[in-house]
Amino acid sequence: MFSSTYSTSFSINLVQDFLSMWQFNFMRNAFIAGSIIAVIAGIVGYFVVIRKLSFAAHALSHAGFTGAAGAVLFGINPLIGLLVFTSLGGVTIGSLGKKVVNRDIQTGSVLAFMLGLGVLFISLYKGYATETYSILFGQILGISSSSVIISVVASILVFILIVLLYRKFLFSSFDETVAEARGLNIYWTGIIFMLILAITTSIAVQIVGVLLIFALLVTPAAVAVKLSNKPINGMIISALISLSATFVGLFISFYIPYPVSFFIISIVFMEYIGVTIIKALKN
């Protein structure tokens, strides 16, 4: 789509190709937002995997769709709706269950309610909710400058919280029972992490969409867990996988008229398959 519009063509000089892309405002927004979101998603995703919260991430992404639909209905920036509803959903899920292992039912209940509310918002909106539907599959190439600013601010906030609460999150992730016995309040720790996950989910769906959120929040971290037993190394690997897949996906999509989310997902999925095969052969 963009290749025919701007009469650009791929060359073997990757630096020159990147500089050509950088001339366009929509590509600058995509690279800036995509980079910081990918790194944060990779870091938070590592905790999602070790805390076994993949279902919760899935539920929060759908809560985000409902928020986006509600925002469009009331004439608000869809990203604001995403942040508000995923945050509410995350706090609700965290509040209903003290321990991670007992939250499947609560997560499913919140997911069902949010989906129903999203259907209501869509039915009430009389226009063509293009922005809302783009949330389903991601539209990083169409991200606005205001959304870039919101994403950067939200990502910085998440990173600061992760740094401050790193040890508590790590301790409660591996053994909640022991952590609680040693005085850690796992109830509030869980709620805070769910809030962090909600914010991360909100900004990540701009890249891959509600339906494909696992591409950034789960798959890179799943690869990292297979490659390293050390948490810090795992988070770094996860962030690098997520970042590289986003960069390559944006690069390819500039020349080939297919969704960025497709390329990102394909890259991380093939990496996951490759690592799984290699690990199996070694064992």
N, C-alpha and C positions, 0 to 999 in steps of 0.2 A: 504493500500500500504506500509506504513512505518512499520506497526506492523510485517508483514511477513518478511520484509527485515532485521530488526534488532532483531528479535526474542524476542520481549518484550511482556509482558502481564500485564494486569491491576490487581492491588491489592487493598486492603482496606486501605493501608497506603498511603495516598495522598502525603505526604511529600516525601516519598521514590520514589513514581511514578514521582513526579516533578524533583527530583534530577537525576533520570534515564534519563529523557528527556533532562535535562540540559547538559548531556555529549555530545550531538550531536550539532555540530556547526549550522546546519540549524534550530534547535529548539531554540537555544540561539538567533539567529538573528530574528526569528519569534516573540519570546516573547518580546525582547527589542523594535523592531520596532512596533510591534502590540500594546504594552502598551502605548507608547507615542503618536502614531497616534490615538488610540482610545480615549484618554483623550482630545486631541486637537479637534478631530472630534465632541466629545460630547459638548465641550464648544462652538465652532463655530456653531454647529448645533442648539444650543438654539437660537442664533440670526437668523439663517436661518428660523426657525419656526415662531418666532414672527415678522419677517420682511416679511413673506410670500414669500420666495425666493426658494421654493422647485423646481420649474420649472427651475430656473437659475442653481441650483446645478446639476440637471439632464443634462442640456445643457453643462455645463462645464465638466462634466464627459465624454461626447462624444467628446468634444474638446480635452480632454486628450488622448482619443483613437487615434484621428487623429495625435496628436503629437507623440505618441508612434510609430505609423505606419511610420511617416516621419523619426523618429530617426533610426528605423531599416533599412529603405531604405538607409540612409546615413552613417550607421555604427556607430551610437551614442547610448549611454545608453538610453533606452526607458524612464526612469524616467526623464531625462533631457528634452526630447521631451514633456512629460506630463506637466512638470512645465512651459515650454515656451508657449505651446499652450493654456493651461488653463488660464495662466496669460493674454495672448493676448485676449482671449475670455472674461475674466472677465472685463478687462479694456474697451473693446469695448461695452459690454452690459451696463456697468456703464456710459459710455460716451454718449450713444445714448438716454438715458432716465434720466431726472432729478429726477423724483420721482419713487419709487419702484412700485407703483400701475400702472404705465404706461409702464412697461418694458416687458410685455408679448410678444408683437409683435417683439420688438427688440431681445428678447431672442430666439424666434422661428426662426427668420431670421439668427442669428448667428449659431444656432444649425444646420439648414439646410445646410448652407455653409460649416461648419466644417465636417459634415457627408459626403458631396460630395467630399471634399478634402481628407478625409480618404479613401474613395473608390479608388480615383486616386492613392494614395500612395501604397495601397495594390496591385493594378493592375500593378504598375511599378516594384514592388519587385518580383524578380524571384525565390527567395528561399522560404523556409518554415518558415514563420514568427511566430514561436512558442511563442516568447516573447510578440509579439503584441497581439496574441489571448488570452494569459493568462491574459492580462489587462482587457479583457471583463468580466472575472469571478473571477479574483483575484488569486494570487498565493503567499500567505505570506510564505508558507513553502519553497519556492524557492527563497526568497529574498536574494540578494547578500550583502556582507559586505559593499561595496561601497554605495549601495542603503540605507542601514541602516544608514550610516553616513549622507547622504543627507537628509533622512527623519527626523533624530534627529535635524539637523541644521535648517531645514525648520520649524519644529514644535516649536522650541525655538523662532525663529523669529516671528512666528504667535502669540505665547503666549505673547511676549513682546508688540507687537502691540495692542493686545486685552486689556492688562493691561493699556497701555498708553491712549487708545482711548475709554475705557469702557463707560464712562459717555456719550460721544458724540454718540456712537453707540446705547446705551440704549435709550437716549432721542429721537433720530431720528427714532428709531424702533417703538416706541409707538405712536408718533404724529409728523410726518414730518412738518406739517403746522405750529404748534406752535414752533417747533425747529427752523424753518427757520425765523419765525417772531422775535425770540429772538436772531437772529444773527448767528445761526449755518449754515455753508455752507454745505447744505445737498448734493449738487452735488459732491463735492470732498470727503465728508464723504462716500457717496455711492460708489464711485470709489475705495477708499481704502478698503472698506469692500469687494467689489467684488474681489479685488486682494487677500485679505486674504482667501476668500472662494475658489478662484482658487488654491491657494497653498495647502490648506487643502484637497481639492478634489483630487489633484494630488497624494498626499501621501496616502490618504484613499483608492483609487482604488486598491492599492497593496494588501489590505486585502480582500475586497469584490468584486472588479471589477467594471467596468463601468456600467454594467447592473443592479447591485445590490447596488449602492452607497447609496440609501436611508436607508439601514440597519444601517449605522453609522452616517450619516449626518442629518437624519430626524426623524426616529422612536424613538431613545432614548430621543431626545429632546421633541418629541410629548408626550411621557410618562411623562417626567419631568414637562411639562406645566400643565398636568392634576393633578399632585401631589402637586405642589407648585406655589403660586402666587408671590413669592419673586424671583427676577432674580438671585441673588447669589446662593440661594438654588437650583433653577432650573438648573443652569449650573453645580453645583456639582452633583446633581442627574443624569443628563444627562451623564456626564463624567463617573460616577461610573457604570451606566448601560452599556455604551459602553465598558468600560474596562473589566467588569466582563463577558460580553458576548464573548469578544475576548479571554479572558483567558480560559473560559470553552470550547469555540469552538476549540482552539488550543489543549487543553488537550484531548478532545474526539477524534479529528482527528488523534492524534498520535496512537490511538489504533483501530480506525475504519476507513477503507479505503474510506472515502467520503470527498468531498471538505470542507475545513474550512469555507468558505463563507456560505455554506448551514446551518451549525450548528449555526453560529453567527446570521444569519437572522432569523432562527427558534426561537432562544432564545429571541431576542428583539421583534419579532412579537407576540409571546405568552405573553410576558410581557405587550405589548400594549393592546392586547385583554383582558387580565386579569384585567388590570387597568380600561379599558373602561367599562367592565361588572360591576365591583365593584362600580364605580362612578354612573352608571345607577341605580343600585339597591339602593344605598343610596339616590338618588333623587326620 
